[in-house]
Amino acid sequence: MASVLKIKLVKSMIGRPEKHRRVLRAMGLTKINKAVELGDTPATRGMIRKVSHLVNVEERVDETA
């Protein structure tokens, strides 16, 4: 079973460094309260670590995989 992370943007990108904005856009987060589901990979974990103060993360197990 593969692990999936549900990531939700809870704080605005306004006033944040461009690096943080690029990371959020790469994850597919463009508006507050938007949520995406991404696979639990080292790359995804690194992106979350960069912007952890702007997002909420829930971990769940994907039974379909």
C-alpha positions as CSV (number, residue, x, y, z in Angstrom):
1,M,0.0,0.0,0.0
2,A,1.2,3.4,-0.9
3,S,1.1,6.4,1.4
4,V,-0.5,9.6,0.3
5,L,-0.2,13.1,1.8
6,K,-3.1,15.5,1.7
7,I,-1.6,19.0,1.7
8,K,-3.8,22.1,2.3
9,L,-2.7,25.7,1.9
10,V,-3.8,27.6,5.1
11,K,-1.8,30.8,4.9
12,S,-1.4,33.3,2.1
13,M,1.7,33.5,-0.2
14,I,1.5,37.2,-0.1
15,G,4.8,38.7,1.2
16,R,6.6,35.3,1.1
17,P,9.9,34.8,-0.7
18,E,9.7,33.8,-4.4
19,K,11.3,30.4,-3.5
20,H,8.3,29.6,-1.3
21,R,5.8,30.7,-3.9
22,R,7.5,28.4,-6.5
23,V,7.4,25.4,-4.2
24,L,3.7,26.0,-3.5
25,R,2.9,26.4,-7.2
26,A,4.9,23.2,-8.0
27,M,2.7,21.3,-5.5
28,G,-0.4,22.7,-7.2
29,L,-1.4,25.0,-4.4
30,T,-2.6,28.4,-5.7
31,K,-5.3,29.5,-3.4
32,I,-6.0,29.4,0.4
33,N,-7.9,26.3,1.5
34,K,-7.0,24.4,-1.7
35,A,-6.0,20.8,-1.0
36,V,-4.0,18.4,-3.1
37,E,-3.0,14.8,-2.7
38,L,0.6,13.9,-3.5
39,G,2.6,10.7,-3.1
40,D,4.8,10.3,0.0
41,T,8.2,10.7,-1.6
42,P,11.4,12.3,-0.4
43,A,11.0,15.1,-2.9
44,T,7.4,15.9,-1.6
45,R,8.6,15.7,2.0
46,G,11.4,18.3,1.2
47,M,8.9,20.6,-0.4
48,I,6.6,20.4,2.6
49,R,9.5,21.1,4.9
50,K,10.3,24.3,3.0
51,V,6.8,25.7,3.4
52,S,5.6,23.9,6.6
53,H,4.5,27.2,8.1
54,L,2.0,27.7,5.3
55,V,0.4,24.3,4.9
56,N,-1.4,21.6,6.9
57,V,-0.5,18.0,6.1
58,E,-2.5,14.8,6.7
59,E,-1.0,11.4,6.1
60,R,-3.2,8.5,4.9
61,V,-2.8,5.1,3.4
62,D,-4.1,4.7,-0.1
63,E,-5.8,1.3,-0.4
64,T,-6.3,1.5,-4.2
65,A,-2.6,1.1,-5.0
